[in-house]
Structure formats: structure tokens, C-alpha cells
Amino acid sequence: MHKLTRPDEAPDCLSRYRHGRNQWDEVSSAEKSEIWEKLDKMQQGRCAYCENALSRSGEHYDAHIEHFRQRGRYPQGIFEWTNLFGSCNRKDSCGKHKDESGVYPHEDLIKPDVEDPEHFFLFVVDGSIAIRQGLSAVEQHRASETLWILNLDAEHGALRQMRSSVVKGYIETAEYLAAMYAAFPEDEDEWLELLQQELAAVEHLPFVTAIKHILKSES
């Protein structure tokens, strides 16, 4: 989960619909494709929550347009652009798990186009997600609730294993940069430049936040 920049301009098709007059099922496939175009600009083909790549079949994702505040509990937000994300279809996490998590205050959930999740979370080499130290009691509660509601860090969950597998390929790079900096601290600018190059190279990859935290914490 990482900070997303939402396009200011909503998809044109959303202006054709109104809460109380229309239902989400009335949105056509072509219109949903229009919404996905905007979501892609924001999410770059990754799930808004777990950051895994959204698998694609032709022009269609094996994913769904996700209502951050659930349709059943916030029907007036069905066609609100700021209430829409793209989520993977995993049943044990992300949007689908959220919608089966019962009743909770929506303010507890960290909204990645408004807040920076990296303020709350630290991704660890074993694939787990730690809640950062130094947070206020309210922030700690929200971080914990977000992990639970979206099930992003189940102890034996697939996401933890997937993140661990991905970051393994970057541990050696992080250790190399750390060793070079320790041996040649006078060349700090050079090592920082190499680190920035590595960070830029992974910017569009799945699980980018986990990769970035390994590179930065080890180097």
C-alpha cells in the first residue's frame, strides 16, 4: 500500500449517473473501461491495496472497481470518483475482504490517495508489515485496523510470501550499497545516487513499497 495521486478530472461517464436514480449495475462495460483508464493512471496496473499486479485478459483486468466506502453503507458514494479504486479479486485480502469485514468506522481505514501509507507502515524483509514506531495512539489504531480490514499481513497469508519472494532479489543490492558506504563514507553522494537510481528503476513494479523499504533500510 503506497501513496497514490488521483487524477483531478473524473471519468466523463460518471456524470451521467446519480445516486437515488441509478444503480452501479447500469454502468456499461465501455464506461467501466473508461473508469479503468483513469484508475490505471493512478495505480499503474497494481492493486490499490496490496500493490500486486492486476492480471489482464485482453483489454480486461481480472479485478474489480472498488468502492472504498462500501456501497451498502454509503450508497451516496456509488458514483463518486474519489470513492473508486481498482482492487485485485483476491477473496482473502483487499477490496473483497474489506467488504466482508463487518461494520467498522470508515475513518479508521487509511485512504491511499489522501494519506501516505508509508507514514504508518514499514515493510520487512520476511514479507511482513510492521506498524511504525512513534505514531500517536489514534494512528496506531488506524494502522492496525487497516491491516486487519484489508488482511494485508496475515501470518500465513499469500501476500506475505509473495512480498518476501520479491524482495529477496534486492537484498544483495542493499547489502552492497551499505558495505560500500561503510567502506568509503567520503563517497556518500555517489552511493546515494546509486540508491536513487535503484529506487527509480523499481518505481513501476508490483510490491514497490516493500522493495523500496528493503533498499533504503539496508543501505
BAMI-820987 format. One line per field, with one value per atom (N, C-alpha, C): residue number from 1; atom name; x, y, z. Coordinates in steps of 0.02 Angstrom, whole numbers, plus 50000, padded with zeros to 5 digits. Atoms other than C-alpha are relative to their C-alpha. Layout:
<pts>
nr = [NUM	...] .
atom = [CA	...] .
east = [X	...] .
north = [Y	...] .
up = [Z	...] .
</pts>
This chain:
<pts>
nr = [1	1	1	2	2	2	3	3	3	4	4	4	5	5	5	6	6	6	7	7	7	8	8	8	9	9	9	10	10	10	11	11	11	12	12	12	13	13	13	14	14	14	15	15	15	16	16	16	17	17	17	18	18	18	19	19	19	20	20	20	21	21	21	22	22	22	23	23	23	24	24	24	25	25	25	26	26	26	27	27	27	28	28	28	29	29	29	30	30	30	31	31	31	32	32	32	33	33	33	34	34	34	35	35	35	36	36	36	37	37	37	38	38	38	39	39	39	40	40	40	41	41	41	42	42	42	43	43	43	44	44	44	45	45	45	46	46	46	47	47	47	48	48	48	49	49	49	50	50	50	51	51	51	52	52	52	53	53	53	54	54	54	55	55	55	56	56	56	57	57	57	58	58	58	59	59	59	60	60	60	61	61	61	62	62	62	63	63	63	64	64	64	65	65	65	66	66	66	67	67	67	68	68	68	69	69	69	70	70	70	71	71	71	72	72	72	73	73	73	74	74	74	75	75	75	76	76	76	77	77	77	78	78	78	79	79	79	80	80	80	81	81	81	82	82	82	83	83	83	84	84	84	85	85	85	86	86	86	87	87	87	88	88	88	89	89	89	90	90	90	91	91	91	92	92	92	93	93	93	94	94	94	95	95	95	96	96	96	97	97	97	98	98	98	99	99	99	100	100	100	101	101	101	102	102	102	103	103	103	104	104	104	105	105	105	106	106	106	107	107	107	108	108	108	109	109	109	110	110	110	111	111	111	112	112	112	113	113	113	114	114	114	115	115	115	116	116	116	117	117	117	118	118	118	119	119	119	120	120	120	121	121	121	122	122	122	123	123	123	124	124	124	125	125	125	126	126	126	127	127	127	128	128	128	129	129	129	130	130	130	131	131	131	132	132	132	133	133	133	134	134	134	135	135	135	136	136	136	137	137	137	138	138	138	139	139	139	140	140	140	141	141	141	142	142	142	143	143	143	144	144	144	145	145	145	146	146	146	147	147	147	148	148	148	149	149	149	150	150	150	151	151	151	152	152	152	153	153	153	154	154	154	155	155	155	156	156	156	157	157	157	158	158	158	159	159	159	160	160	160	161	161	161	162	162	162	163	163	163	164	164	164	165	165	165	166	166	166	167	167	167	168	168	168	169	169	169	170	170	170	171	171	171	172	172	172	173	173	173	174	174	174	175	175	175	176	176	176	177	177	177	178	178	178	179	179	179	180	180	180	181	181	181	182	182	182	183	183	183	184	184	184	185	185	185	186	186	186	187	187	187	188	188	188	189	189	189	190	190	190	191	191	191	192	192	192	193	193	193	194	194	194	195	195	195	196	196	196	197	197	197	198	198	198	199	199	199	200	200	200	201	201	201	202	202	202	203	203	203	204	204	204	205	205	205	206	206	206	207	207	207	208	208	208	209	209	209	210	210	210	211	211	211	212	212	212	213	213	213	214	214	214	215	215	215	216	216	216	217	217	217	218	218	218	219	219	219] .
atom = [N	CA	C	N	CA	C	N	CA	C	N	CA	C	N	CA	C	N	CA	C	N	CA	C	N	CA	C	N	CA	C	N	CA	C	N	CA	C	N	CA	C	N	CA	C	N	CA	C	N	CA	C	N	CA	C	N	CA	C	N	CA	C	N	CA	C	N	CA	C	N	CA	C	N	CA	C	N	CA	C	N	CA	C	N	CA	C	N	CA	C	N	CA	C	N	CA	C	N	CA	C	N	CA	C	N	CA	C	N	CA	C	N	CA	C	N	CA	C	N	CA	C	N	CA	C	N	CA	C	N	CA	C	N	CA	C	N	CA	C	N	CA	C	N	CA	C	N	CA	C	N	CA	C	N	CA	C	N	CA	C	N	CA	C	N	CA	C	N	CA	C	N	CA	C	N	CA	C	N	CA	C	N	CA	C	N	CA	C	N	CA	C	N	CA	C	N	CA	C	N	CA	C	N	CA	C	N	CA	C	N	CA	C	N	CA	C	N	CA	C	N	CA	C	N	CA	C	N	CA	C	N	CA	C	N	CA	C	N	CA	C	N	CA	C	N	CA	C	N	CA	C	N	CA	C	N	CA	C	N	CA	C	N	CA	C	N	CA	C	N	CA	C	N	CA	C	N	CA	C	N	CA	C	N	CA	C	N	CA	C	N	CA	C	N	CA	C	N	CA	C	N	CA	C	N	CA	C	N	CA	C	N	CA	C	N	CA	C	N	CA	C	N	CA	C	N	CA	C	N	CA	C	N	CA	C	N	CA	C	N	CA	C	N	CA	C	N	CA	C	N	CA	C	N	CA	C	N	CA	C	N	CA	C	N	CA	C	N	CA	C	N	CA	C	N	CA	C	N	CA	C	N	CA	C	N	CA	C	N	CA	C	N	CA	C	N	CA	C	N	CA	C	N	CA	C	N	CA	C	N	CA	C	N	CA	C	N	CA	C	N	CA	C	N	CA	C	N	CA	C	N	CA	C	N	CA	C	N	CA	C	N	CA	C	N	CA	C	N	CA	C	N	CA	C	N	CA	C	N	CA	C	N	CA	C	N	CA	C	N	CA	C	N	CA	C	N	CA	C	N	CA	C	N	CA	C	N	CA	C	N	CA	C	N	CA	C	N	CA	C	N	CA	C	N	CA	C	N	CA	C	N	CA	C	N	CA	C	N	CA	C	N	CA	C	N	CA	C	N	CA	C	N	CA	C	N	CA	C	N	CA	C	N	CA	C	N	CA	C	N	CA	C	N	CA	C	N	CA	C	N	CA	C	N	CA	C	N	CA	C	N	CA	C	N	CA	C	N	CA	C	N	CA	C	N	CA	C	N	CA	C	N	CA	C	N	CA	C	N	CA	C	N	CA	C	N	CA	C	N	CA	C	N	CA	C	N	CA	C	N	CA	C	N	CA	C	N	CA	C	N	CA	C	N	CA	C	N	CA	C	N	CA	C	N	CA	C	N	CA	C	N	CA	C	N	CA	C	N	CA	C	N	CA	C	N	CA	C	N	CA	C	N	CA	C	N	CA	C	N	CA	C	N	CA	C	N	CA	C	N	CA	C	N	CA	C	N	CA	C	N	CA	C	N	CA	C	N	CA	C	N	CA	C	N	CA	C	N	CA	C	N	CA	C	N	CA	C	N	CA	C	N	CA	C	N	CA	C	N	CA	C	N	CA	C	N	CA	C	N	CA	C	N	CA	C	N	CA	C	N	CA	C	N	CA	C] .
east = [50043	50000	50045	49958	50077	49958	50036	50029	49984	50024	49926	49980	50020	49897	49940	50061	49718	49995	50013	49685	49942	50052	49584	49935	50059	49468	49970	50036	49340	49983	50024	49291	49933	50061	49155	49938	50060	49039	49967	50029	49015	49949	50046	48925	49930	50066	48783	49958	50035	48735	49991	50016	48656	49977	50025	48632	49925	50072	48448	49962	50031	48414	50028	49967	48539	50032	49965	48621	50067	49934	48802	49996	50007	48744	49982	50017	48686	50061	49939	48865	50023	49984	48911	50073	49931	49069	50045	49960	49129	50014	49991	49102	50048	49953	49193	50072	49933	49338	50026	49981	49338	50024	49979	49348	50068	49936	49489	50058	49947	49588	50027	49980	49589	50033	49971	49624	50071	49934	49772	50052	49954	49848	50021	49986	49837	50038	49974	49883	50052	49949	49992	49995	50010	49915	50007	49992	49930	49938	50054	49801	50013	49993	49770	50021	49988	49791	50063	49943	49914	50059	49948	50014	50020	49985	50016	49974	50023	49999	49930	50066	49821	50005	49994	49815	49949	50040	49743	49986	50019	49650	49975	50018	49649	49996	50008	49580	49969	50036	49501	50044	49964	49577	49961	50031	49544	50001	50002	49499	49931	50064	49355	50009	50002	49315	49972	50012	49314	49973	50027	49207	50033	49963	49318	49952	50055	49165	49946	50042	49052	49933	50063	48903	49941	50058	48784	49995	49999	48837	50008	49992	48872	49976	50026	48757	50008	49993	48776	50069	49933	48958	50012	49993	48923	50035	49973	48968	50050	49950	49093	50069	49934	49260	50050	49952	49355	49987	50016	49271	50019	49986	49334	50075	49933	49492	49995	49997	49547	50030	49977	49565	50007	49994	49626	49939	50058	49499	50016	49985	49586	49944	50054	49450	50024	49974	49565	50036	49969	49625	49969	50016	49600	49925	50069	49430	49948	50050	49336	50000	49997	49399	49971	50027	49357	49924	50073	49177	49969	50025	49163	50023	49971	49242	49951	50050	49080	49998	50009	49042	50061	49944	49185	49995	50000	49207	50044	49961	49263	50061	49943	49378	50061	49943	49486	50044	49963	49540	50043	49954	49693	49983	50020	49645	50062	49934	49798	50005	49995	49752	49996	50004	49735	50059	49946	49864	50056	49944	50035	50006	49996	50029	50070	49932	50218	50013	49997	50191	49982	50026	50105	50036	49976	50191	50073	49933	50364	50000	49998	50387	50067	49943	50507	50023	49969	50624	49964	50036	50519	49931	50064	50370	49945	50051	50279	49998	50008	50218	49999	49998	50265	49967	50027	50173	50057	49943	50297	49995	49996	50354	49991	50007	50317	49933	50066	50138	49958	50047	50001	49956	50044	49877	49947	50051	49747	50030	49967	49870	50016	49986	49923	49936	50064	49740	49980	50020	49706	50045	49954	49862	49981	50019	49810	49935	50065	49631	50006	49991	49687	50029	49970	49797	49949	50051	49653	49943	50058	49512	50019	49978	49613	50039	49963	49703	50065	49939	49869	50060	49941	49981	49984	50015	49907	50063	49938	50042	50017	49988	50022	49967	50033	49944	50046	49961	49998	50037	49968	50037	50068	49936	50173	50053	49953	50253	50020	49985	50240	50048	49954	50322	50070	49934	50461	50038	49967	50497	50026	49980	50503	50061	49945	50620	50066	49937	50746	50049	49956	50814	50034	49972	50856	50043	49961	50938	50075	49929	51108	50019	49986	51098	50003	50002	51052	50063	49941	51194	50063	49943	51317	50006	49999	51268	50020	49984	51278	50075	49929	51451	50045	49959	51518	49998	50005	51453	50042	49961	51532	50075	49929	51699	50024	49980	51700	49949	50050	51593	50012	49985	51682	49965	50034	51592	49924	50071	51420	49955	50043	51348	49995	50001	51397	49954	50042	51314	49926	50069	51158	49971	50023	51148	49984	50014	51159	49935	50062	51022	49940	50055	50911	49986	50009	50940	49963	50035	50887	49927	50069	50732	49959	50036	50684	49986	50008	50707	49943	50052	50580	49932	50059	50450	49935	50061	50328	49988	50006	50348	49947	50042	50224	50038	49971	50256	50058	49946	50362	50017	49984	50347	50043	49959	50417	50072	49934	50563	50037	49970	50596	50023	49981	50597	50060	49941	50722	50062	49943	50836	50021	49983	50827	50021	49983	50835	50067	49937	50984	50059	49944	51085	50012] .
north = [49941	50000	50062	49941	50165	50059	49938	50345	50001	49995	50367	50072	49933	50526	49993	50008	50532	50055	49949	50620	50044	49953	50776	49993	50003	50753	49930	50065	50615	49975	50026	50499	50031	49966	50584	49959	50042	50436	50005	49997	50459	50056	49943	50624	49981	50021	50527	49965	50040	50439	50040	49967	50496	49949	50041	50414	50012	49994	50379	49992	50008	50373	49940	50054	50245	49950	50052	50084	49986	50014	50030	49950	50051	49883	50031	49967	50009	50026	49976	50063	49947	50048	49982	49979	50023	49885	50053	49947	50027	50056	49947	50152	49977	50025	50041	50000	49995	50034	50071	49929	50224	50015	49990	50221	49967	50035	50093	50040	49959	50210	50049	49950	50340	49965	50036	50211	49977	50021	50148	50056	49943	50322	50008	49993	50322	49940	50061	50141	49963	50030	50092	49923	50072	49919	49959	50036	49874	50010	49994	49841	50059	49941	49998	49982	50019	49899	49957	50046	49754	50016	49981	49827	49944	50052	49662	50021	49984	49673	49972	50023	49661	49961	50041	49516	50022	49972	49558	49946	50044	49460	50045	49953	49561	50070	49932	49732	50001	50003	49672	49974	50022	49656	49946	50046	49509	50036	49955	49639	50033	49965	49750	50072	49931	49932	50000	50007	49950	50065	49943	50066	50002	49995	50124	50000	50005	50160	49957	50052	50011	50027	49978	50033	49993	50013	49957	50049	49955	50076	50073	49931	50231	50005	50001	50224	50066	49936	50409	50008	49996	50375	49952	50051	50245	50028	49971	50364	50056	49950	50474	49976	50018	50472	49988	50007	50494	49938	50060	50337	49936	50058	50222	49985	50026	50117	49937	50065	49965	49950	50050	49810	49932	50069	49634	49961	50042	49493	49947	50048	49400	50002	50001	49343	50007	50000	49336	50065	49935	49517	50054	49941	49691	50014	49976	49751	49948	50052	49586	49983	50014	49551	50058	49941	49730	49997	50000	49708	49944	50053	49552	50009	49989	49630	50029	49977	49684	50076	49928	49856	50029	49965	49974	50074	49929	50164	50010	49993	50208	50045	49956	50340	49962	50040	50200	49977	50028	50144	50054	49953	50231	50004	49990	50305	50022	49988	50296	50058	49940	50442	50064	49942	50557	50000	50007	50492	49957	50041	50416	49939	50059	50236	49988	50011	50239	50037	49967	50356	49951	50048	50210	49933	50069	50053	49996	50016	49980	49928	50067	49831	49967	50035	49700	49945	50047	49577	49933	50064	49425	50005	49991	49498	50028	49974	49559	50076	49928	49735	50020	49976	49822	50069	49933	49971	50042	49958	50113	50022	49972	50170	50076	49927	50347	50027	49978	50352	50017	49986	50426	49938	50056	50307	49992	50002	50353	49971	50025	50322	49925	50071	50155	49959	50035	50103	49996	49999	50155	49953	50044	50064	49927	50069	49905	49980	50014	49916	49992	50005	49944	49933	50066	49789	49945	50051	49689	50002	49993	49756	49977	50020	49729	49934	50063	49575	50000	49993	49634	49965	50028	49547	49938	50063	49379	49959	50034	49275	49945	50053	49129	50016	49980	49229	50001	50000	49226	50065	49935	49412	50005	49997	49396	49959	50043	49254	50032	49968	49349	50059	49944	49505	49976	50027	49401	49976	50026	49318	50057	49943	49485	50036	49959	49574	49962	50039	49432	50022	49980	49492	50067	49933	49662	50003	50000	49612	50008	49996	49587	50071	49931	49759	50046	49958	49839	49989	50015	49750	50028	49972	49802	50075	49928	49984	50018	49987	49977	49988	50016	49896	50053	49949	50022	50066	49937	50167	49995	50009	50095	50004	50001	50070	50067	49937	50235	50055	49949	50361	50067	49937	50503	50004	50002	50447	49994	50006	50464	50021	49976	50564	49949	50051	50427	49942	50056	50290	50020	49976	50396	50005	49996	50425	49930	50069	50237	49974	50020	50209	50031	49967	50337	49969	50033	50252	49934	50063	50085	50012	49985	50163	50021	49979	50244	49940	50058	50078	49955	50045	49988	50035	49959	50128	49972	50024	50042	49925	50072	49863	49984	50023	49763	49998	50001	49772	50050	49951	49928	50025	49973	49988	49952	50049	49827	50002	49997	49837	50062	49936	50020	49998	50001	49988	49955	50043	49846	50037	49964	49951	50056	49943	50100	49980	50019	50008	49965	50038	49901	50043	49962	50039	50065] .
up = [50000	50000	50000	50004	49948	49975	50018	49910	49926	50069	49752	49985	50022	49654	49953	50039	49592	49948	50051	49426	50022	49977	49466	49960	50044	49317	50002	49996	49344	49930	50064	49202	49981	50022	49099	50014	49995	49112	50069	49933	49300	50006	49995	49270	49974	50027	49184	50053	49949	49345	50064	49937	49507	50051	49945	49675	50009	49993	49701	49935	50066	49515	49963	50037	49451	50049	49963	49510	49966	50028	49487	49943	50053	49380	49932	50063	49249	49963	50033	49213	49950	50054	49047	50002	50004	49008	49970	50032	48896	50050	49950	49037	50055	49950	49160	49972	50031	49037	50004	49994	49039	50071	49930	49229	50012	49992	49221	49971	50030	49108	50051	49948	49247	50059	49944	49381	49983	50021	49280	50007	49993	49279	50073	49929	49467	50028	49968	49506	49958	50044	49357	49999	50009	49341	50063	49937	49525	50044	49951	49660	50046	49958	49762	50071	49931	49922	50009	49990	49907	49954	50048	49759	49953	50049	49666	49931	50068	49477	49989	50017	49416	49935	50060	49294	49948	50055	49125	49948	50055	48992	49943	50054	48831	50028	49975	48874	50070	49936	49037	50055	49941	49209	50037	49953	49323	50067	49942	49453	50000	49999	49503	50022	49978	49525	50071	49929	49712	50030	49964	49819	50069	49937	49962	50059	49952	50067	49969	50030	50038	49975	50031	49925	50047	49956	50052	50058	49942	50190	49981	50023	50086	49928	50069	49934	49963	50034	49900	49968	50029	49855	49942	50053	49720	49938	50062	49578	50014	49983	49670	49977	50026	49580	50057	49945	49744	50043	49962	49813	49962	50043	49674	49996	50010	49667	49958	50033	49568	50049	49953	49676	49966	50024	49642	50022	49983	49655	50052	49947	49796	50052	49952	49914	50072	49931	50065	50017	49984	50056	49957	50041	49985	49999	50003	49923	50020	49985	49934	50074	49928	50109	50040	49967	50161	50004	50003	50107	50040	49957	50215	50072	49934	50369	50051	49953	50450	50005	49991	50519	50035	49970	50556	49981	50020	50556	49939	50062	50381	50010	49987	50455	50024	49976	50526	49943	50056	50353	49967	50032	50279	49926	50070	50109	49961	50029	49996	49950	50042	49882	50041	49955	50033	50048	49952	50157	49971	50021	50134	50046	49958	50197	50029	49975	50218	50066	49935	50365	50055	49951	50452	50001	50007	50387	49980	50021	50369	49975	50029	50253	50017	49972	50321	49951	50047	50232	49996	50002	50281	49968	50034	50188	50045	49954	50343	49997	49996	50376	50073	49931	50538	50004	49987	50611	50027	49981	50628	50073	49933	50798	49997	49996	50855	49978	50021	50793	50062	49946	50900	50011	49985	50982	49946	50053	50851	49935	50060	50709	50005	49990	50782	49991	50007	50793	49927	50071	50613	49959	50035	50551	50012	49983	50642	49967	50030	50581	49924	50073	50401	49980	50015	50403	50010	49986	50478	49949	50045	50368	49929	50067	50208	50000	49991	50277	49959	50039	50206	50030	49967	50332	50040	49965	50379	50008	49984	50462	49950	50048	50343	49932	50061	50202	49940	50063	50021	49989	50014	50016	50034	49964	50148	49962	50037	50049	49934	50064	49885	50009	49988	49956	50018	49981	50034	49938	50061	49866	49956	50042	49776	50028	49972	49897	50004	49997	49901	49947	50054	49736	50010	49988	49810	50063	49938	49974	49985	50017	49891	49979	50021	49810	50060	49940	49976	50042	49960	50066	49967	50036	49930	50011	49990	49944	50071	49930	50134	50012	49990	50127	49968	50034	50002	50038	49962	50105	50064	49939	50263	49985	50017	50174	49973	50032	50080	50016	49982	50176	49966	50033	50088	49931	50065	49928	50010	49984	50009	49942	50055	49864	49944	50053	49742	50018	49979	49845	50003	49999	49870	49930	50070	49683	49973	50021	49652	50032	49967	49780	49966	50034	49695	49932	50064	49529	50009	49986	49603	50017	49981	49680	49939	50061	49514	49955	50044	49424	50021	49976	49534	50008	49985	49540	49972	50032	49423	50011	49989	49489	50052	49945	49593	50065	49932	49781	50005	50002	49751	50070	49934	49931	50039	49965	50002	49973	50031	49879	50024	49979	49921	50073	49930	50107	50013	49993	50089	49976	50026	49981	50047	49958	50098	50070	49931	50263	50004	49999	50213	49979	50029	50130	50036] .
</pts>
